[in-house]
Amino acid sequence: MANHHAATYLNDHLAGSVVAIELLATLERTNAGTDLSQFAAKLKADITEDRQVLEALMKQLHIGVSTSRKAMAWVAEKLTELKLRLDDPSGGPLRLLEA
């Protein structure tokens, strides 16, 4: 049972990294050439590195990756992008704050 809980916990964190990396990639791309773009790129690189450590830990613990959680995280991020665009179509400060 403990391994099941660990698998759930670790897969949730892995899914969270999918959302974060996708959102940061969008921030980096839409703010190209700015300090914000550089910040997003650095944070995205840090989270990618952390995700690699997480995946190695999961492999060491023989915990499989939940593709359904990763897929749902990706969909959640795309819905978040849509929400941000609807809240602030101009791409102004509200969108940045919410992102």
Backbone torsions as a table, in degrees:
resi	resn	phi	psi	omega
1	MET	NA	-39.9	-179.3
2	ALA	-61.9	-38.3	178.8
3	ASN	-65.1	-35.4	177.5
4	HIS	-63.1	-43.5	179.2
5	HIS	-65.8	-41.4	177.8
6	ALA	-62.9	-41.4	179.2
7	ALA	-62.0	-43.5	178.8
8	THR	-62.4	-48.8	-178.9
9	TYR	-59.1	-49.9	-177.3
10	LEU	-67.9	-38.6	177.4
11	ASN	-68.0	-32.7	174.7
12	ASP	-63.9	-41.7	178.2
13	HIS	-67.0	-38.2	177.1
14	LEU	-62.8	-43.3	177.8
15	ALA	-63.4	-39.7	177.1
16	GLY	-60.5	-36.1	179.0
17	SER	-67.3	-32.8	177.1
18	VAL	-61.3	-47.5	179.9
19	VAL	-61.5	-49.1	-176.9
20	ALA	-61.4	-45.9	-177.4
21	ILE	-65.0	-42.2	178.5
22	GLU	-63.9	-45.2	-179.4
23	LEU	-65.0	-41.7	179.2
24	LEU	-67.0	-35.6	176.9
25	ALA	-62.2	-39.8	177.8
26	THR	-66.1	-44.7	177.5
27	LEU	-60.4	-41.8	179.6
28	GLU	-62.1	-45.8	-177.0
29	ARG	-68.5	-43.9	-175.0
30	THR	-78.2	-11.7	179.1
31	ASN	-120.4	30.6	-176.2
32	ALA	-51.5	138.3	177.2
33	GLY	82.1	8.0	-179.1
34	THR	-116.0	168.5	175.3
35	ASP	-61.4	-35.6	179.3
36	LEU	-62.8	-40.4	178.0
37	SER	-61.9	-43.1	178.5
38	GLN	-64.7	-41.4	177.8
39	PHE	-62.2	-46.2	-179.9
40	ALA	-62.2	-41.3	179.9
41	ALA	-63.3	-43.2	180.0
42	LYS	-65.7	-45.9	179.8
43	LEU	-64.5	-39.7	177.6
44	LYS	-61.7	-42.1	178.0
45	ALA	-63.8	-40.9	178.3
46	ASP	-63.2	-44.5	-178.9
47	ILE	-68.2	-36.9	176.5
48	THR	-62.3	-42.2	177.3
49	GLU	-62.8	-45.6	178.1
50	ASP	-61.3	-37.8	179.9
51	ARG	-64.8	-37.6	177.6
52	GLN	-63.2	-39.6	177.0
53	VAL	-65.1	-43.7	178.5
54	LEU	-60.5	-44.9	179.4
55	GLU	-64.3	-37.3	177.5
56	ALA	-65.9	-41.3	177.6
57	LEU	-62.6	-43.9	179.4
58	MET	-61.9	-40.6	178.7
59	LYS	-64.2	-43.4	179.4
60	GLN	-62.4	-35.6	-180.0
61	LEU	-87.1	2.3	-178.4
62	HIS	59.0	43.2	177.4
63	ILE	-106.9	120.5	-179.0
64	GLY	-74.5	153.5	176.8
65	VAL	-79.9	130.4	177.6
66	SER	-84.0	101.5	-179.7
67	THR	-65.6	-30.2	178.6
68	SER	-67.7	-38.4	177.2
69	ARG	-66.6	-42.1	178.9
70	LYS	-64.1	-40.7	179.3
71	ALA	-65.7	-42.9	179.0
72	MET	-65.7	-35.0	176.7
73	ALA	-64.0	-41.5	178.8
74	TRP	-62.8	-44.9	178.5
75	VAL	-62.9	-42.4	179.2
76	ALA	-59.6	-39.9	179.5
77	GLU	-66.4	-40.4	179.3
78	LYS	-64.9	-38.0	175.8
79	LEU	-67.3	-35.7	176.2
80	THR	-62.8	-44.3	177.7
81	GLU	-58.1	-43.2	179.1
82	LEU	-62.3	-45.7	178.5
83	LYS	-58.9	-44.5	179.8
84	LEU	-61.7	-40.2	179.3
85	ARG	-67.9	-36.4	178.8
86	LEU	-71.5	-37.7	179.9
87	ASP	-67.8	-35.2	-177.0
88	ASP	-144.5	81.0	-176.7
89	PRO	-59.1	-25.1	-178.1
90	SER	-77.7	-9.5	-177.5
91	GLY	72.7	28.8	-175.8
92	GLY	-86.0	-155.3	-173.2
93	PRO	-64.8	-30.7	179.2
94	LEU	-65.0	-44.4	179.4
95	ARG	-60.6	-43.5	179.5
96	LEU	-63.6	-43.9	179.2
97	LEU	-61.5	-45.9	-179.3
98	GLU	-67.4	-35.9	179.2
99	ALA	-65.4	NA	NA
